[in-house]
């Protein structure tokens, strides 16, 4: 099967399972269409998210038939309402005095419900860029408003889940949602839990499968290993803010990486988030794997007047920290010198 690498972000098996469930089961219920084949490879605190190329082609056709003003109004409202509900549930679940166990199933459902529709604006910008630009922008801004609430919720559950379970923060996030619920109710930790290092979470034609460690590595190498190794001397993307700059690349994938950005570097990342804005003032350019016209990287580049391109897909694989590169953001090109 041909796979499309959608993103690389700091997500853990706990988060990833909820994402996958939202993209498949809940997305079909709410959107009338859903991904049939997706998998997530977790390694070193990073999640590599893959969709089948066939699914992406079918989604593009689905969008072309239905993308209009009414569609944008409907799902913009749904995204807003669900992001607010999800954040409210998170706060109730992890309040200092709260008995969080009764809230866990509600929280899991709330997160899945949001993620069923959360990526629709960015997918539209990437798959049907020829559509009405005002509608695409309006739809995209609805997602950016929800991003802030999702980040706030993530910060809460990542910071407090371990505390509630009597585990470290990372250990708690290595549990799947049902395992969290079982352990919180007095059950035992899964067999070989403390040996978990890597994972593949697969959603395939309505079925779910989880592989750990060596089995996960073998699945990834068999299905998508060659994709990750692809490199190009010249990258292309979509212009977000024009300008031509030359300098050393600095690759950042985790939020902690952004703190170490040197002055005058060209940032190469999967995406940017609101919590890294202070560090972006050091860079002379941005190259992002993900994003469309209303992604955070696009918005902040215009605010800070930083030459930027988004949607390169594999910039973080093609470039490494220290590479000298030329970014021509007006033309949407990056050349390795």
Buried (B, 14 or more C-beta within 10 A) or exposed (E): EEBBBBBBBBBBBBBBBBBBBBBBBBBBEBBEBBBBBBBBBBBEBBBBBBBBEBBBEBBBEBBEEEBEEEBBBEBBEBBBBBBBBBBBBBBBBBEEEEEBBEBBEBBBBBBBBBBBBBBBBBBBBBBBEEBBEEBBBBBBBBBBEBBBBBBBBBEBBBEBBBEBBEBEEEBBBBBBBEBBBBBBEEEEBBEEBEEBBBBBBBBBEEEBEBBBBEBBBEBBEEBBEEBBEEEBEEBBBBBBBBBEBBBBBBBBBBBEBBEEBEEEBBBBBBBBBEEBBEBBEBBBBBBBBBBBBBBBBBBBBEEBEBBBBBBBBBBBBBBEBEBEBBBBBEEBBBEBE
